[in-house]
Amino acid sequence: MKKQDGAVTIIAIMILAVLTLIAISSFNTSKVEVFVFKNEHQNNMSFYQAEIAAKRAAFELRTALTTYLEQDLTSPSRKLKWLYNENNLIDIYDKNAWLSANASKTMTTNPDNRFIAVHRQQNNTGSSLSMTNQGSKIHEYTIYAKSTKGGEAMIEIGFTKRF
């Protein structure tokens, strides 16, 4: 009987060691899951912030004076510095271009959110696109919005305006 008393102690120590390894492994797994959730949350927030900036750009285009929209988009004296045509568009994938003072419009509520718009083309009124506002031509824009809060996200949306 005395020889078996030591075996029970060894088995108990082995079981405690296995349970300790399982506890450490579970802790590490949960730590990784929290890290993944945090990154996903930051990326989602960045995406939503970019979406807000894109909607703000659409609002700015919708409410902009027609005289500002008709200005030469290559002129440095243009009123809407964040509005480009296809020929003078900044490199939208260059981080420094977005940070330039006149390259993009920073949202006052969140300086990490910026947007630009590009005038793509204008069509005659014979287009199949039905719009209620009267005007001679339909102007198409592409809006790029970017947020660098938490993660980095960029959104591209289309916008159409008749004037």
C-alpha positions in Angstrom: 0.0 0.0 0.0 2.8 2.4 0.8 4.1 2.2 -2.8 0.8 3.3 -4.2 0.6 6.5 -2.0 3.3 8.2 -4.1 1.6 7.3 -7.3 -1.6 9.2 -6.3 0.5 12.3 -5.5 2.3 12.1 -8.9 -1.1 11.7 -10.8 -2.6 14.7 -8.9 0.4 16.9 -9.7 0.2 15.8 -13.4 -3.6 16.7 -13.5 -2.9 20.1 -11.9 -0.1 20.7 -14.5 -2.5 19.9 -17.3 -5.2 22.1 -15.9 -2.7 24.9 -15.5 -1.7 24.6 -19.1 -5.3 24.7 -20.2 -5.9 27.8 -18.1 -2.9 29.6 -19.6 -3.9 28.6 -23.1 -7.5 29.9 -22.6 -6.1 33.2 -21.2 -3.9 33.6 -24.3 -6.8 32.7 -26.7 -9.1 35.2 -25.0 -6.4 37.9 -25.2 -6.0 37.3 -28.9 -9.8 37.5 -29.4 -10.0 40.8 -27.6 -7.1 42.1 -29.8 -9.0 41.0 -33.0 -12.2 42.5 -31.8 -10.5 45.8 -31.0 -9.0 46.0 -34.5 -12.3 45.1 -36.2 -14.0 47.7 -34.1 -11.5 50.4 -35.1 -11.7 49.5 -38.8 -15.5 49.6 -38.6 -15.4 53.0 -36.9 -13.0 54.3 -39.6 -15.2 53.0 -42.3 -18.3 54.7 -40.8 -16.3 58.0 -40.4 -15.3 57.8 -44.1 -18.9 57.2 -45.0 -19.9 60.3 -43.0 -17.3 62.3 -44.9 -18.6 61.1 -48.2 -22.1 62.1 -47.3 -20.8 65.5 -46.2 -19.1 65.9 -49.6 -22.4 65.0 -51.4 -24.2 67.6 -49.2 -21.5 70.2 -50.1 -21.9 69.4 -53.8 -25.7 69.5 -53.6 -25.7 72.9 -51.9 -22.8 74.5 -53.7 -23.4 77.5 -55.9 -23.5 76.7 -59.6 -20.9 79.4 -60.2 -18.5 77.6 -58.0 -19.1 74.3 -59.8 -18.6 75.9 -63.2 -15.2 77.4 -62.3 -12.1 76.2 -64.0 -11.2 73.3 -61.8 -7.5 73.6 -62.6 -7.3 77.2 -61.4 -5.6 77.8 -58.0 -8.1 80.6 -57.3 -11.1 78.3 -57.5 -13.5 78.4 -54.5 -13.9 74.7 -54.0 -10.3 73.6 -53.5 -11.4 70.0 -52.9 -13.1 69.7 -56.3 -11.0 68.4 -59.2 -11.4 67.3 -62.7 -10.0 64.1 -64.0 -6.9 65.9 -65.4 -5.6 67.5 -62.2 -6.7 64.9 -59.7 -4.3 64.2 -56.8 -3.0 60.7 -56.2 -5.8 59.4 -54.0 -3.5 56.6 -52.7 -0.8 59.0 -51.6 -1.2 59.9 -47.9 0.8 63.1 -48.2 -1.5 64.3 -51.0 -4.5 64.1 -48.7 -2.8 66.0 -46.0 -1.9 68.9 -48.3 -3.7 72.1 -47.2 -5.7 72.5 -50.4 -5.9 68.9 -51.6 -8.8 67.8 -49.5 -11.4 69.3 -47.2 -11.1 68.4 -43.6 -14.3 68.0 -41.6 -14.4 70.4 -38.7 -16.0 67.9 -36.4 -13.2 65.3 -37.0 -9.9 66.3 -38.6 -9.2 62.6 -39.3 -12.0 62.7 -41.9 -11.3 64.3 -45.3 -13.0 64.3 -48.7 -12.4 65.3 -52.3 -14.7 65.2 -55.3 -13.8 64.7 -59.0 -15.9 66.1 -61.9 -16.0 63.1 -64.3 -18.2 64.2 -67.2 -21.2 66.1 -68.3 -24.1 64.8 -70.4 -26.8 66.6 -72.3 -30.2 66.7 -70.9 -31.3 63.8 -73.2 -29.9 61.3 -70.7 -32.3 58.7 -69.3 -31.5 59.9 -65.8 -34.6 61.6 -64.5 -33.9 64.5 -62.2 -36.4 67.1 -60.9 -34.1 70.1 -61.0 -34.0 72.0 -64.3 -30.7 72.6 -65.9 -28.9 72.2 -69.2 -26.5 69.4 -68.4 -26.1 66.5 -66.0 -22.7 66.6 -64.2 -21.3 63.4 -62.8 -18.9 63.4 -59.8 -16.9 60.8 -58.0 -16.5 61.5 -54.3 -13.6 60.0 -52.4 -13.7 60.1 -48.6 -11.1 59.0 -46.2 -10.8 58.5 -42.5 -7.6 57.7 -40.6 -9.2 57.5 -37.1 -8.2 54.2 -35.6 -7.7 52.4 -38.9 -7.7 53.7 -42.4 -10.7 53.5 -44.7 -11.5 55.1 -48.0 -14.9 55.2 -49.8 -15.8 56.0 -53.3 -19.3 57.0 -54.3 -21.0 58.6 -57.3 -22.9 61.8 -57.3 -25.0 63.4 -60.1 -26.2 67.0 -60.3 -28.0 68.9 -63.0 -27.2 72.5 -63.7 
